[in-house]
Amino acid sequence: MITYPLPGTRSYQEALFPKPALLDPAVRKQLGLKTSADVIKHFTATSLALDGIPIEPDSLKVFRPDGAEGYSVSFTPRPTFLQAAEEFAAQHRKVLDEAHYGLALKGAAACKRTPAWNPMAGFPVNESDGPSLWLPCLPVGMPLANQRAVTLLHYPPIVAYRTANYLNNQTLRRWSRLLGCVGIPNADPYKTIIDVNPIAAPGSGESEYPNDYFPINLTSQFYDNDARGLTYVRSMLELMLDPPWNVGNPLTLPLLVCGSPLYDPQAPGWFRTRYKDQLPKDENGSPTVDVLQTGLVRINPDSPKLTPYMIANHMIAAGVTGQCTKDPSQIPNIQKYEAQDLVAASFLALYDEAVKQGHPFDPAEAKRQACLRWFGADNGDGAPNPPDQDDRLTICALAQVDLCFDPVKIAPMYTLEEARERCQKAGGASFSPCFGCKPLNGP
């Protein structure tokens, strides 16, 4: 049995997780989340599952030992997973401590003392989320010890908080589809997310929220401010990019920095301001964060390892802003979006393959290989032109899934498999996805 106390007092620990009273009532009832201990248990179980650590049935407990200030966790891993479970326990304690998640709470407390906090309080900002509510929201319930990459995003939608599920949304479902299309059958190790603004607020891939309420300087003031000791973002990156299994690798895990120029560009914007001295420069000497840009950065000046990174679209950008246009070499063309996103997913797959084979990883070479597959060229500057017909079909199918969205069900009209069949029936060697969303007749 693995048993360990969580860091801090009970009140501190409970502040790190969604409050039971603020959860969706149906979700609270379905999952049996009556108390904070129930919530902590739920997210711990989710992280264990995503890390691929099986435990004995009913062995996971969250409890307060006699005389203890806070909660402890215990569970019994399956016999062959004891070492992985011990590594998980150590990571779990680290991520919850004052030097990591605690910095998000401190940043939120500092922000609440200013007019920057929830400027639309009490007013609805979209159709589905009700009056604007901001809540500190940490990336709980994600892989902690066996992740294969880290994704940097903007902020978690309020639905993630209310449903006690950071990952059950259109954004992450689309990401899983993309990973599967490049040969990654299990997307779970690629669901470790860090938000530059760890604040749940209205908005998601299903219900938009004006991103101007979360400008880059909100992160710089409250979540990446050395002078005030509010360094949540880099502290989390430092920890999550180098899990225990990666100790022998000279590089950290790859970092995907997600934000399309046309949709939610704040994460690349922060990355640009923070690492401007380490990024390529344009003809004017200004640091760049172009989509599909790759390179190496050092997260902190004293970080022992360099981090390979790629700038990518926000994972839901294609579904929100993608269109059928006459120029497939530029977004918002849906085929361009799909190819760029498939390159980003392939970048991560190539990193994992290099690690498995014990080869050094070169971000530029990985990008070149990925672009050759999805663009038929060394880079992604032009229109997608995959040499393989099945890859052309994949782009068409993904685009059909993104273009054909049911606003009532709040889900795509077609599965990926159905979309493939539609693209094949529509005909054409180029597999253009722009043939509409109505059912197709004929064999």
C-alpha positions as CSV (number, residue, x, y, z in Angstrom):
1,M,0.0,0.0,0.0
2,I,1.2,3.5,-0.8
3,T,0.3,6.1,1.8
4,Y,1.3,9.8,1.9
5,P,0.1,13.1,3.3
6,L,-0.8,15.8,1.0
7,P,1.2,19.1,1.5
8,G,-0.3,21.9,3.5
9,T,-3.3,22.3,5.7
10,R,-6.8,21.2,5.0
11,S,-8.0,24.6,3.9
12,Y,-5.0,24.9,1.6
13,Q,-5.6,21.5,0.1
14,E,-9.3,22.1,-0.5
15,A,-8.6,25.4,-2.2
16,L,-6.6,23.5,-4.9
17,F,-9.6,21.6,-6.1
18,P,-13.1,22.5,-7.3
19,K,-15.5,23.2,-4.5
20,P,-18.3,20.5,-4.3
21,A,-21.0,23.2,-3.9
22,L,-19.9,24.9,-7.2
23,L,-20.1,21.7,-9.3
24,D,-22.9,21.0,-11.7
25,P,-25.6,19.3,-9.5
26,A,-26.1,16.4,-11.9
27,V,-22.3,15.8,-12.1
28,R,-22.0,16.0,-8.3
29,K,-24.7,13.4,-7.9
30,Q,-23.5,11.1,-10.6
31,L,-19.9,11.0,-9.3
32,G,-20.8,11.1,-5.6
33,L,-18.8,14.3,-4.9
34,K,-20.4,15.4,-1.7
35,T,-17.2,16.5,0.2
36,S,-13.8,17.9,-0.7
37,A,-12.3,14.5,0.2
38,D,-14.5,13.0,-2.5
39,V,-13.3,15.6,-5.0
40,I,-9.6,15.0,-4.2
41,K,-10.2,11.2,-4.5
42,H,-11.9,11.7,-7.9
43,F,-9.1,13.7,-9.4
44,T,-6.4,11.4,-7.9
45,A,-8.1,8.4,-9.5
46,T,-8.3,10.2,-12.8
47,S,-4.5,11.0,-12.7
48,L,-3.6,7.4,-11.8
49,A,-5.7,6.1,-14.7
50,L,-4.2,8.6,-17.2
51,D,-0.7,7.7,-16.0
52,G,-1.5,4.0,-16.7
53,I,-1.1,2.9,-13.1
54,P,-3.7,0.3,-12.2
55,I,-4.7,-0.1,-8.6
56,E,-6.6,-2.7,-6.6
57,P,-10.4,-2.1,-6.7
58,D,-11.7,0.2,-3.9
59,S,-8.2,0.7,-2.5
60,L,-8.0,4.4,-3.1
61,K,-8.8,6.4,0.0
62,V,-8.6,10.1,0.9
63,F,-8.8,10.6,4.6
64,R,-7.7,12.8,7.6
65,P,-5.6,10.9,10.1
66,D,-6.2,11.5,13.7
67,G,-4.5,14.8,14.8
68,A,-3.4,15.6,11.2
69,E,-3.9,19.1,9.8
70,G,-4.8,17.8,6.3
71,Y,-5.7,14.9,4.1
72,S,-3.7,11.8,3.2
73,V,-4.0,9.5,0.3
74,S,-3.6,5.8,0.2
75,F,-4.0,3.2,-2.6
76,T,-2.7,-0.3,-3.4
77,P,-1.1,-0.5,-6.9
78,R,-1.0,-3.8,-8.8
79,P,2.2,-5.6,-8.0
80,T,4.2,-4.8,-11.1
81,F,3.4,-1.1,-10.8
82,L,4.9,-0.4,-7.4
83,Q,7.8,1.8,-8.6
84,A,5.5,3.8,-10.9
85,A,3.1,4.3,-8.0
86,E,5.9,5.5,-5.8
87,E,6.9,8.0,-8.5
88,F,3.3,9.1,-8.9
89,A,3.0,9.7,-5.1
90,A,6.2,11.9,-5.1
91,Q,5.0,13.9,-8.1
92,H,1.5,14.3,-6.6
93,R,2.9,15.8,-3.5
94,K,5.2,18.1,-5.5
95,V,2.6,19.4,-7.8
96,L,0.2,20.3,-4.9
97,D,2.8,22.1,-2.8
98,E,3.3,25.8,-2.3
99,A,6.0,26.0,-4.9
100,H,3.7,24.8,-7.7
101,Y,-0.1,24.8,-7.4
102,G,0.3,27.1,-4.4
103,L,1.7,29.8,-6.7
104,A,-1.5,29.7,-8.7
105,L,-3.5,30.4,-5.6
106,K,-1.2,33.3,-4.6
107,G,-1.4,34.7,-8.1
108,A,-5.2,34.6,-8.0
109,A,-5.3,36.2,-4.6
110,A,-3.1,39.0,-5.9
111,C,-5.2,39.4,-9.0
112,K,-8.5,39.6,-7.0
113,R,-7.2,42.7,-5.3
114,T,-7.1,44.5,-8.6
115,P,-9.7,45.5,-11.3
116,A,-8.2,42.9,-13.6
117,W,-10.3,40.2,-11.8
118,N,-13.5,39.3,-13.6
119,P,-14.3,42.6,-15.3
120,M,-17.6,41.2,-16.5
121,A,-18.8,39.9,-13.1
122,G,-22.5,39.4,-13.0
123,F,-23.0,39.8,-16.8
124,P,-23.5,37.0,-19.3
125,V,-20.8,36.8,-21.9
126,N,-22.1,33.9,-24.0
127,E,-25.2,31.8,-24.5
128,S,-24.4,28.9,-22.2
129,D,-22.2,29.8,-19.2
130,G,-24.4,32.2,-17.4
131,P,-23.1,35.3,-15.5
132,S,-19.4,35.7,-15.7
133,L,-17.7,33.8,-12.9
134,W,-13.9,33.4,-12.4
135,L,-12.5,30.8,-10.2
136,P,-8.9,29.6,-9.6
137,C,-8.6,26.3,-11.5
138,L,-5.6,24.1,-11.4
139,P,-4.8,21.3,-13.9
140,V,-6.0,18.5,-11.6
141,G,-6.8,15.1,-12.9
142,M,-4.0,14.9,-15.5
143,P,-1.0,12.6,-16.0
144,L,1.6,13.5,-13.4
145,A,4.4,11.0,-13.8
146,N,4.2,9.2,-17.1
147,Q,3.3,12.0,-19.5
148,R,5.0,12.2,-22.9
149,A,4.5,15.9,-23.6
150,V,3.2,19.1,-22.1
151,T,0.8,21.4,-23.8
152,L,0.7,25.1,-23.0
153,L,-2.8,26.7,-23.4
154,H,-4.5,29.9,-22.3
155,Y,-7.1,29.2,-19.6
156,P,-9.6,26.4,-18.6
157,P,-13.2,27.0,-19.5
158,I,-15.7,27.1,-16.6
159,V,-17.3,23.9,-17.8
160,A,-14.1,22.0,-16.9
161,Y,-14.5,23.2,-13.3
162,R,-18.3,22.5,-13.1
163,T,-18.0,19.0,-14.5
164,A,-15.0,18.0,-12.5
165,N,-13.3,17.1,-15.7
166,Y,-10.5,19.2,-17.1
167,L,-10.3,17.0,-20.2
168,N,-13.9,16.2,-21.3
169,N,-14.4,18.9,-23.9
170,Q,-14.4,19.3,-27.7
171,T,-10.8,20.6,-27.6
172,L,-9.3,17.5,-26.1
173,R,-11.6,15.2,-28.0
174,R,-10.3,16.7,-31.2
175,W,-6.7,16.4,-30.0
176,S,-7.2,12.7,-29.3
177,R,-8.5,12.3,-32.9
178,L,-5.4,14.0,-34.3
179,L,-3.0,11.9,-32.2
180,G,-4.7,8.8,-33.4
181,C,-4.3,9.9,-37.0
182,V,-0.5,10.1,-36.7
183,G,-0.2,6.7,-35.1
184,I,-0.5,7.4,-31.4
185,P,-3.2,5.0,-30.2
186,N,-3.4,6.1,-26.6
187,A,-3.8,9.9,-26.2
188,D,-3.7,9.8,-22.4
189,P,0.0,10.5,-21.9
190,Y,-0.4,13.6,-24.1
191,K,-3.1,15.3,-21.9
192,T,-0.8,17.1,-19.4
193,I,-1.9,20.8,-19.8
194,I,-0.6,24.0,-18.2
195,D,-2.6,27.2,-18.7
196,V,-0.8,30.5,-18.6
197,N,-3.8,31.8,-16.7
198,P,-5.1,29.1,-14.3
199,I,-8.5,30.7,-14.0
200,A,-11.7,29.0,-15.0
201,A,-14.0,31.5,-16.8
202,P,-16.8,31.4,-19.4
203,G,-15.8,30.1,-22.8
204,S,-14.6,26.9,-24.5
205,G,-14.6,25.5,-28.0
206,E,-18.4,25.2,-27.7
207,S,-19.2,28.7,-26.3
208,E,-16.8,31.6,-27.0
209,Y,-15.6,34.1,-24.5
210,P,-13.8,37.3,-25.6
211,N,-10.1,36.5,-25.0
212,D,-9.2,40.1,-24.5
213,Y,-10.3,39.7,-20.8
214,F,-7.2,37.5,-20.4
215,P,-4.4,39.6,-21.9
216,I,-0.7,38.5,-21.8
217,N,0.1,41.0,-19.1
218,L,-2.3,39.2,-16.7
219,T,0.1,36.3,-16.8
220,S,3.1,38.5,-16.5
221,Q,1.7,40.3,-13.5
222,F,0.3,37.3,-11.5
223,Y,1.6,34.0,-12.8
224,D,5.1,34.9,-14.2
225,N,6.4,37.7,-12.0
226,D,9.8,37.2,-10.5
227,A,9.8,40.4,-8.5
228,R,6.7,39.3,-6.6
229,G,7.6,35.6,-6.4
230,L,4.6,34.7,-8.5
231,T,6.2,32.2,-10.9
232,Y,3.5,29.6,-11.3
233,V,3.8,29.0,-15.1
234,R,7.6,28.4,-15.2
235,S,7.6,26.4,-12.0
236,M,5.0,24.1,-13.4
237,L,6.8,23.7,-16.7
238,E,10.0,22.9,-14.9
239,L,8.3,20.1,-13.0
240,M,6.1,18.6,-15.6
241,L,8.5,18.7,-18.5
242,D,11.0,16.4,-16.7
243,P,9.1,13.5,-15.0
244,P,10.9,10.7,-13.3
245,W,11.0,8.4,-16.3
246,N,12.9,11.0,-18.4
247,V,15.8,11.4,-16.0
248,G,18.3,9.9,-18.4
249,N,17.3,12.1,-21.3
250,P,19.5,15.1,-22.0
251,L,16.4,17.0,-23.1
252,T,13.1,17.6,-21.3
253,L,9.8,16.4,-22.8
254,P,8.6,18.4,-25.8
255,L,6.4,21.5,-25.2
256,L,3.6,22.3,-27.5
257,V,2.7,26.0,-27.3
258,C,-0.8,26.3,-28.7
259,G,-2.6,29.4,-30.0
260,S,-3.6,30.2,-33.5
261,P,-3.0,33.7,-34.9
262,L,-6.7,33.7,-35.5
263,Y,-7.9,32.1,-32.3
264,D,-6.6,32.4,-28.7
265,P,-3.0,33.5,-29.3
266,Q,-2.2,34.3,-25.6
267,A,0.0,31.2,-24.8
268,P,2.4,31.8,-27.7
269,G,2.2,35.5,-26.8
270,W,3.4,34.8,-23.3
271,F,6.1,32.4,-24.6
272,R,7.3,35.1,-26.9
273,T,7.6,37.7,-24.2
274,R,9.2,35.3,-21.7
275,Y,11.8,33.8,-24.1
276,K,12.4,36.6,-26.5
277,D,16.1,36.3,-26.0
278,Q,16.0,32.6,-27.0
279,L,13.7,32.8,-30.0
280,P,14.5,33.4,-33.7
281,K,14.2,37.0,-34.9
282,D,12.4,38.3,-38.0
283,E,14.0,40.9,-40.4
284,N,13.2,43.6,-37.9
285,G,14.9,41.8,-35.1
286,S,11.6,41.0,-33.3
287,P,11.3,37.5,-31.7
288,T,8.9,35.2,-33.6
289,V,6.3,32.6,-32.6
290,D,5.1,31.4,-35.9
291,V,2.9,28.3,-36.2
292,L,5.1,25.2,-36.7
293,Q,8.2,27.1,-35.4
294,T,10.5,24.8,-33.5
295,G,13.6,25.1,-31.4
296,L,15.1,24.7,-27.9
297,V,14.6,27.0,-24.9
298,R,15.8,26.9,-21.3
299,I,12.7,27.3,-19.1
300,N,14.7,29.0,-16.3
301,P,18.2,30.4,-16.5
302,D,19.4,27.6,-14.2
303,S,17.3,24.8,-15.7
304,P,19.6,21.8,-16.2
305,K,18.0,20.7,-19.5
306,L,16.9,22.4,-22.7
307,T,13.2,22.0,-23.8
308,P,12.3,21.2,-27.4
309,Y,9.2,23.2,-28.4
310,M,6.8,23.7,-31.3
311,I,4.4,26.5,-31.8
312,A,1.0,25.1,-32.8
313,N,-2.6,26.2,-33.4
314,H,-5.0,26.1,-30.5
315,M,-6.4,22.5,-30.7
316,I,-9.9,23.8,-31.4
317,A,-9.0,26.6,-33.7
318,A,-9.8,24.6,-36.9
319,G,-13.2,23.7,-35.6
320,V,-14.0,27.3,-34.6
321,T,-12.5,29.4,-37.4
322,G,-11.7,26.8,-40.2
323,Q,-13.4,27.5,-43.5
324,C,-13.4,26.3,-47.1
325,T,-11.4,29.0,-48.9
326,K,-9.8,29.3,-52.3
327,D,-6.3,29.5,-50.9
328,P,-5.2,26.2,-49.2
329,S,-1.8,27.7,-48.3
330,Q,-3.2,30.1,-45.7
331,I,-5.4,29.7,-42.6
332,P,-8.4,29.9,-42.1
333,N,-8.4,27.3,-44.9
334,I,-9.6,24.1,-43.2
335,Q,-7.1,21.8,-45.0
336,K,-4.2,24.1,-44.0
337,Y,-5.4,23.9,-40.4
338,E,-5.7,20.2,-40.4
339,A,-2.2,19.7,-41.9
340,Q,-0.6,22.1,-39.5
341,D,-2.3,20.3,-36.5
342,L,-1.2,16.9,-37.9
343,V,2.4,18.1,-38.1
344,A,2.2,19.2,-34.4
345,A,0.9,15.8,-33.4
346,S,3.6,14.1,-35.5
347,F,6.2,16.2,-33.8
348,L,5.3,14.6,-30.5
349,A,5.2,11.1,-32.0
350,L,8.7,11.5,-33.4
351,Y,10.0,12.7,-30.1
352,D,8.6,9.6,-28.4
353,E,10.1,7.4,-31.1
354,A,13.5,9.0,-30.7
355,V,13.4,8.3,-26.9
356,K,12.4,4.7,-27.4
357,Q,15.2,4.1,-29.8
358,G,17.7,6.0,-27.7
359,H,18.4,8.5,-30.5
360,P,19.0,12.3,-29.9
361,F,16.0,14.4,-30.8
362,D,16.4,17.3,-33.2
363,P,13.3,19.6,-33.3
364,A,14.1,20.9,-36.7
365,E,14.5,17.5,-38.2
366,A,11.3,16.3,-36.6
367,K,9.4,19.2,-38.1
368,R,11.0,18.4,-41.5
369,Q,9.9,14.8,-41.4
370,A,6.4,15.7,-40.2
371,C,6.0,18.4,-42.9
372,L,7.2,16.0,-45.6
373,R,4.3,13.6,-44.6
374,W,1.5,16.2,-44.4
375,F,2.7,18.9,-46.8
376,G,4.9,17.0,-49.2
377,A,7.6,19.6,-48.5
378,D,10.3,20.4,-45.9
379,N,8.1,23.0,-44.3
380,G,4.5,23.9,-43.9
381,D,4.6,27.2,-45.8
382,G,2.5,26.1,-48.7
383,A,-0.7,24.1,-49.3
384,P,-1.0,20.6,-47.9
385,N,0.1,18.0,-50.4
386,P,0.7,14.6,-48.7
387,P,2.4,12.0,-50.9
388,D,0.3,9.3,-49.4
389,Q,-3.3,9.0,-50.6
390,D,-4.4,7.7,-47.2
391,D,-3.0,10.9,-45.6
392,R,-4.9,13.0,-48.1
393,L,-8.0,11.1,-47.0
394,T,-7.2,11.8,-43.3
395,I,-7.0,15.5,-43.9
396,C,-10.4,15.4,-45.7
397,A,-12.0,13.4,-43.0
398,L,-10.7,15.5,-40.1
399,A,-11.9,18.6,-42.0
400,Q,-15.4,17.1,-42.5
401,V,-15.6,16.4,-38.8
402,D,-14.6,20.0,-38.0
403,L,-16.8,21.6,-40.6
404,C,-19.9,19.6,-39.9
405,F,-20.9,20.5,-36.4
406,D,-24.3,19.9,-34.8
407,P,-25.1,23.0,-32.6
408,V,-27.9,21.1,-30.9
409,K,-26.0,18.1,-29.8
410,I,-22.9,20.3,-29.4
411,A,-20.9,17.6,-31.2
412,P,-19.6,16.8,-34.7
413,M,-22.3,15.4,-37.0
414,Y,-20.0,12.6,-38.1
415,T,-17.4,10.3,-36.5
416,L,-14.0,10.1,-38.1
417,E,-14.8,6.8,-39.7
418,E,-18.1,8.2,-41.1
419,A,-16.2,11.2,-42.4
420,R,-13.7,9.0,-44.2
421,E,-16.5,7.2,-45.9
422,R,-18.0,10.5,-46.9
423,C,-14.7,11.7,-48.4
424,Q,-14.4,8.5,-50.4
425,K,-17.9,8.8,-51.7
426,A,-17.5,12.4,-52.7
427,G,-14.7,11.4,-55.0
428,G,-11.8,13.3,-56.4
429,A,-8.1,12.5,-56.1
430,S,-7.4,15.6,-54.0
431,F,-10.0,14.5,-51.4
432,S,-11.3,18.0,-50.9
433,P,-13.6,18.2,-47.8
434,C,-15.6,21.1,-49.2
435,F,-18.6,19.2,-50.5
436,G,-21.1,20.1,-47.7
437,C,-22.5,18.4,-44.7
438,K,-25.7,16.8,-46.0
439,P,-26.0,13.0,-46.2
440,L,-24.5,11.6,-49.4
441,N,-26.5,9.4,-51.7
442,G,-25.3,6.4,-53.6
443,P,-23.0,3.5,-52.8
